[in-house]
Amino acid sequence: MTALAAAGCGGGQRQDANDGGRGPYVIDLERAQFPARQRLARRCTFVITVRNAGEATIPNLAVTLRGFTRRTSSPRATTPSVSLWTIDRSPHGRNTAIEDTWAAGALAPGKRASLRWQVTPIVAGTHVLSYSIASSLQGSGRMQRAGGGAPRGALTVRVDGKPPSTRVDPQSGRVVRDE
């Protein structure tokens, strides 16, 4: 019975065996783009593009985004966080079990990975979206930008409280946004 229990509890290779605890891995952050001015209920896209500027393959490029939600201190809240944006579409096939983290897989030297999120702002105000890039989900490999410095940043966004004006075209039945 003991042998069966031990075999059923994770025998084989560890999940982080090829985690890439080496480094430093070097990247060029070619693009981190998110509209600085947004309007409630109007979809927009956050894009981050990374190029492996080093000589070693990055084991599993991971991007963590913080700021699509914020913590609440309200004792009446049913959850500890409030959504500021709804994520309409996250990078396809990149989801992980780690909150706010997406994985792009291995990235060979000289290759690029571009991740896109389509989101809709649902809370007006000034918000900060921060991002960090790691060489793996466990983050054990050292990572740096080609020019030096940490592979992270932040973007400040102002969401206008007035949603776009919309109407239904009586001839086509389509929703039309008036700008």
C-alpha positions as CSV (number, residue, x, y, z in Angstrom):
1,M,0.0,0.0,0.0
2,T,2.8,2.4,0.8
3,A,4.6,1.8,-2.5
4,L,1.3,2.5,-4.4
5,A,0.7,5.7,-2.5
6,A,4.3,6.9,-3.1
7,A,4.1,6.1,-6.8
8,G,0.8,7.9,-7.2
9,C,2.1,11.1,-5.5
10,G,4.2,12.5,-8.2
11,G,6.7,9.9,-9.2
12,G,8.8,10.9,-12.2
13,Q,10.4,14.2,-13.2
14,R,9.7,17.4,-11.2
15,Q,7.6,20.0,-13.0
16,D,10.4,22.6,-12.5
17,A,13.2,20.2,-13.7
18,N,13.8,22.3,-16.8
19,D,13.0,25.6,-15.2
20,G,16.1,27.2,-16.4
21,G,17.6,28.4,-13.1
22,R,20.6,29.7,-15.0
23,G,20.9,33.0,-16.6
24,P,21.1,35.8,-16.9
25,Y,18.6,35.7,-19.8
26,V,18.7,38.9,-21.8
27,I,15.7,40.4,-23.5
28,D,14.7,43.5,-25.5
29,L,11.4,44.8,-24.5
30,E,10.4,45.9,-28.0
31,R,6.8,47.0,-27.1
32,A,4.6,47.5,-24.1
33,Q,1.6,49.4,-25.4
34,F,-1.7,50.3,-23.8
35,P,-3.8,53.4,-24.7
36,A,-3.1,56.1,-22.0
37,R,-6.6,57.5,-22.5
38,Q,-9.6,55.2,-22.5
39,R,-13.3,55.3,-22.2
40,L,-15.7,53.1,-20.2
41,A,-17.1,50.2,-22.2
42,R,-14.8,50.7,-25.1
43,R,-12.6,47.7,-25.8
44,C,-8.8,48.3,-26.2
45,T,-5.7,46.2,-26.5
46,F,-2.6,45.8,-24.3
47,V,0.4,44.4,-26.3
48,I,3.8,43.3,-25.0
49,T,6.5,42.2,-27.4
50,V,9.7,40.6,-26.2
51,R,12.8,39.6,-28.2
52,N,15.4,37.2,-26.8
53,A,18.6,39.2,-27.1
54,G,20.8,36.6,-25.4
55,E,22.6,33.5,-26.5
56,A,20.5,31.0,-24.5
57,T,16.9,29.8,-25.1
58,I,14.6,31.2,-22.4
59,P,12.8,28.1,-21.0
60,N,9.3,29.5,-20.6
61,L,8.8,33.3,-21.1
62,A,6.3,34.4,-18.4
63,V,4.5,37.8,-18.3
64,T,2.8,38.9,-15.1
65,L,0.3,41.8,-15.3
66,R,-0.9,43.6,-12.2
67,G,-3.6,46.2,-12.4
68,F,-6.6,44.7,-14.2
69,T,-8.0,44.4,-10.7
70,R,-7.3,46.1,-7.4
71,R,-7.6,45.1,-3.8
72,T,-10.6,46.3,-1.8
73,S,-10.6,47.0,1.9
74,S,-14.4,47.0,2.1
75,P,-15.7,44.6,4.8
76,R,-18.8,44.1,2.7
77,A,-17.0,42.9,-0.4
78,T,-17.6,39.3,-1.4
79,T,-14.2,39.0,-3.0
80,P,-10.9,40.7,-2.0
81,S,-10.5,42.4,-5.4
82,V,-12.5,44.6,-7.8
83,S,-12.1,44.3,-11.5
84,L,-11.0,47.6,-13.3
85,W,-11.1,46.0,-16.7
86,T,-12.8,42.9,-18.0
87,I,-10.5,40.6,-19.9
88,D,-12.4,39.9,-23.1
89,R,-9.6,37.9,-24.7
90,S,-6.3,36.9,-23.2
91,P,-3.3,35.6,-25.3
92,H,-4.6,32.4,-26.8
93,G,-3.1,29.2,-25.3
94,R,-1.0,31.2,-22.8
95,N,-3.1,30.9,-19.6
96,T,-1.5,29.5,-16.5
97,A,-2.8,28.5,-13.1
98,I,-0.9,31.4,-11.6
99,E,-3.1,34.5,-11.1
100,D,-2.3,37.4,-13.5
101,T,0.5,35.4,-15.3
102,W,0.7,34.1,-18.8
103,A,3.4,31.9,-20.4
104,A,4.6,32.2,-24.0
105,G,6.7,29.0,-23.9
106,A,10.4,28.6,-24.9
107,L,12.0,31.5,-26.7
108,A,15.1,30.8,-28.8
109,P,17.8,33.4,-29.3
110,G,16.8,36.2,-31.7
111,K,13.1,35.2,-31.7
112,R,10.1,37.3,-30.6
113,A,7.0,36.6,-28.6
114,S,4.1,39.0,-28.7
115,L,1.2,38.7,-26.3
116,R,-2.1,40.6,-26.7
117,W,-5.0,41.2,-24.2
118,Q,-8.3,42.7,-25.4
119,V,-9.9,44.4,-22.4
120,T,-12.8,46.7,-21.6
121,P,-12.5,49.3,-18.9
122,I,-15.3,49.2,-16.4
123,V,-14.1,51.6,-13.6
124,A,-13.4,55.2,-14.4
125,G,-10.3,56.9,-12.9
126,T,-6.5,56.8,-13.1
127,H,-5.1,53.3,-12.9
128,V,-1.6,51.8,-13.2
129,L,-0.9,48.6,-15.1
130,S,2.4,47.0,-14.1
131,Y,4.1,44.2,-15.9
132,S,7.1,41.9,-15.2
133,I,8.8,39.4,-17.4
134,A,10.5,36.2,-16.1
135,S,12.3,33.3,-17.7
136,S,9.9,30.7,-16.3
137,L,6.8,30.4,-14.2
138,Q,8.9,29.7,-11.1
139,G,11.0,32.7,-11.8
140,S,14.2,31.0,-10.8
141,G,16.3,32.1,-13.8
142,R,17.9,35.6,-13.7
143,M,16.4,37.9,-16.4
144,Q,17.6,41.4,-17.5
145,R,17.0,43.9,-20.3
146,A,19.7,44.2,-23.0
147,G,20.6,47.7,-21.8
148,G,20.6,46.6,-18.2
149,G,17.9,46.9,-15.6
150,A,15.0,44.8,-14.5
151,P,12.5,43.4,-17.1
152,R,9.5,45.3,-15.8
153,G,7.6,48.5,-16.2
154,A,4.3,50.3,-15.6
155,L,1.8,52.2,-17.7
156,T,-0.6,54.9,-16.3
157,V,-4.0,54.9,-17.8
158,R,-6.8,57.5,-17.5
159,V,-10.3,56.0,-18.0
160,D,-12.9,58.6,-18.8
161,G,-16.2,58.1,-16.9
162,K,-18.4,58.8,-19.8
163,P,-19.1,55.8,-21.9
164,P,-19.2,56.1,-25.7
165,S,-22.6,57.2,-27.2
166,T,-24.2,54.3,-29.0
167,R,-27.4,53.9,-31.0
168,V,-29.0,51.2,-33.1
169,D,-29.1,51.9,-36.9
170,P,-32.8,51.4,-37.8
171,Q,-32.0,50.2,-41.3
172,S,-29.3,47.7,-40.5
173,G,-30.1,46.8,-36.8
174,R,-26.4,47.3,-36.0
175,V,-25.1,49.1,-33.0
176,V,-23.3,52.3,-34.0
177,R,-20.8,54.1,-31.7
178,D,-20.9,57.9,-32.1
179,E,-17.5,59.4,-31.3
